[in-house]
């Protein structure tokens, strides 16, 4: 555990040395400040005009939750895009000739190195997301006096989505020893494949008449991580305090992540450097 | 105790899809006793770095076995007793000199105040104390090598592998590194040195192995390897004049009163000595002839290439 922790800490150190993470933090700070400015100019009286004063606080709570979601949903997606970009080089950097030789000459097992890198990348993104989401939440909560705590669970759902995509980057990073393939596949799944499969199965399901096509869509739907659902319905439901109604996307994505990490460890364990 | 032991170690690298195969090491056997400085020599591509990588578990053998400090090389825990300075090592460029040592020290299992003391001590030994707060991306090649050496010693290892440790280091720095290595040897550490700087290897190693195309050509002490068999240097008071002596064997004049002589055996050498003494000349010195390590190395490699 000690070795994993050391690798994790130095991965965070590596992240902090990269300008993209400073940009990431700067962007989050800017979003929090802008939120503060925008919500400050909103007029309470105007927002609840025509509503029975008895329900004022309830209406304000709903308004607060809606504003939080409107602000956070695109920002969380942007954060994920930045997180993929900024963590893509962690594994290739570790595998660089001259660096990996040194690491493998230490009393650290290969799986420990890989888990340390995974945990380090995950924690960096978790910290950034916590800063952004908690910051926006706090500004709106203080302004409206509505402390919608379930909203903070967005941190978990977005971080989990990142962890799933990061596992792909780790696997492809180990296989190719470069960052491009992992980054491209992660973006492809996040931006194209998962939304397409989700739409194909849910919204467009009734328009697809071919059983073979339905079977193919189902097959890929179940094995590909469901980032569209994780960042869509699941995140929104969690933010609104409704909990998770359908665990299938979470469980199958988790299984994918576990399989990707296990396979990455298997390949890393056998690889010559 | 054996610090390094390999049996039938073979490594074949395959290119993508296994189309091209390169045999880096072939049925390689080696024993290195603890407490020695062992120098492994060989031309580029001989398999020197591959051997170290196999011993450290960085690369896996195709067949055969390797042990370090009498433990299977695949057991990563034994590396807490190992130090390694790879060729063309890279450190995280955003770390400062002392942070690099702290990082690798922690990974080696060294902790707390002992680690801090060790870092200061090693930086002082490699003369980098005043650069400890400087990021390593600003270090010169020589400074990187010295930091690498400190890194290899951070866990007070029993066995240290050094791959071209003096690469890019100036002559004064080389001498300092040699002194550090000798000091380590005096402390009972085993040093496994890969180098193509033959003169340096000659100066500090106890035993030398010569590797070419994945095979050990020769192994022994520097003395054993550089000794020219049945060739002696004879120094006499006056120049030799006797025709019979010159005709009896392969005599070559080196300088006034100094000759080299090739004989078939000791009997022939003694016969020559007798003849010189009968002629009334006085013998000052008889020494076995030696070549330099470089001469021996080049002739051995050339022979192997034929």
Interface residues (C-beta under 8 A of the other chain):
Chain A: X2 X3 X6 X7 X10 X13 X14 X17 X96 X97 X98 X99 X100 X101 X102 X103 X104 X105 X106 X107 X108 X109 X270 X272 X273
Chain B: X13 X53 X56 X57 X58 X59 X60 X76 X77 X78 X79 X80 X82 X84 X86 X88 X89 X90 X91 X92 X94 X95 X103 X104 X106 X107 X108 X109 X151 X161
